[in-house]
């Protein structure tokens, strides 16, 4: 009787797991309100199979998106014109990139224009950055 009960309980668990299946969550985390270019990038990354972490905190900075793939840490920045066009802002971005690089992060930046005009091309660049980083990482 014990084996039959265990088998029935295991079957019951499998049936419950089957009916509890949920498709991948493509919703935006509720605790963060994204800009329109971040939202466009977020959904494009999700559709491509990535799991972007918005507003990830590292090295005293908040990354627009952190992606962890095959041991590679990638910071994806969506640079709106109003926050990244002045010379001092560009200098700040370069310093930030250097600090992140020293701490093992790869950084890729996209302008709002690039994201709006062809977000899929941006995702292709993310793919390439991860692929190139992976081959460097393995050598």
N, C-alpha and C positions, 0 to 999 in steps of 0.2 A: 504494500500500500504506500510506503514512503517514496519509492521510485516513481510511482504513478503520480503522486501529488507533486513531486519535484518537476516532473515532465510537464504536467498541466500548468504549473506556476511559470515555468520557463516559456511555454507557448503563450500564456496570457501576457507575459512581459513583452514578447516579440510583437504580438498583435497591438498592444498599447503603443509601443515604439513606432509601429507602422502608421497608426492613425494620428500620432503626435507629430509626424514629420511636418516641418515648415520650410517653405522655400527660403533662399537666402534673403536676408533683410537688406533692402536697398534704401531704407529710410535714413534720413539725416538724424544724427544723435540729437535728442531734444535739448541737451544742455548748451548747445552752441548754435548760434544763428550765423549761417554762412553768407558771404557776399555772393552776388550773382555769378561771378567768375569761379569762385570756389565751388559753388553748387554744381555748375556745369562740369568742372573737372572731377568732382567727387563721383558723380554718376557715371562719367566716362570711365574712370578707374574701376568702379564696381562692375560695370558691364564687361570690362576686359579681364575680370577675375581677380583683381587686386583687392586688398582689404585696407583701405587708407584710414589712418587714425587722425582725425582733425584736431588741430590745436594741441599737438603733442609737445609736452614740456621737456626740454633737454638743454643742458649747458647754459641755463639762465635765459633761454629763448623759447618762444612758442612757434613751432613749425606749422605752416598751413596744413601740410599732410606728412605724416611719417608712414613709410611703407617698409616692411621687413620681408625680405625675400631671399631665401637661400643663404642666410648669414650676412646679407648686405643690408645696411641701414641707409635708406634714401629719404632725403628731405625734398619734398615737392613744393615749390613756392609759386603762388599765383600773384604776380605783382601788378596791382592796379596802378594806373598812371599817377594818381594823386599822392600815393605813398612811396613811390620809388623813382621819381623823375629828377629830383633835385640832386646836385652834385654831392651834398653831404649825406643824402639818403643812400646814394649809390656807394659811397665810401663805407657807410655803416653796413650795407649788405655784403660788401667784399670782406670786411673784418669778420662779420658773422660767419660767412662761408669758410674763412680760414680756420676759425675756432672749431666749427663743426667738423671740417676735414681732419683736423688734428685729433679729434675725438672719434674718428672712425666713420664719420658720416659722408656720404656722397650727396651733393646738392645739385638740383636742376631747377631752373627758373623759367617761368613762362610769363609773358606779358598778357594783359587782358585781351589785346588785339589778337594774339596768337590763339588764345583759348576760344574767343568768339568766332574767329574765321575758320578754324579747323581743329577742334578738340581731339579728333581721332589722330591727327598728325602729332599732337602733343603726346598722346598716349604711346604712339609708336616711338617717340624719342625716349619716353620712360622705359619702354621695353629695351631699347638699344643701350641706354645707360646701365640698366641692370645686367644685361648680357655682357657688355664690355667690362663692368665691374666684377662680374663673376669670373670671367676669364683671367683678369688680373689677380683676383683673389686666389685662384687655383694654382697660379705659377709660383 
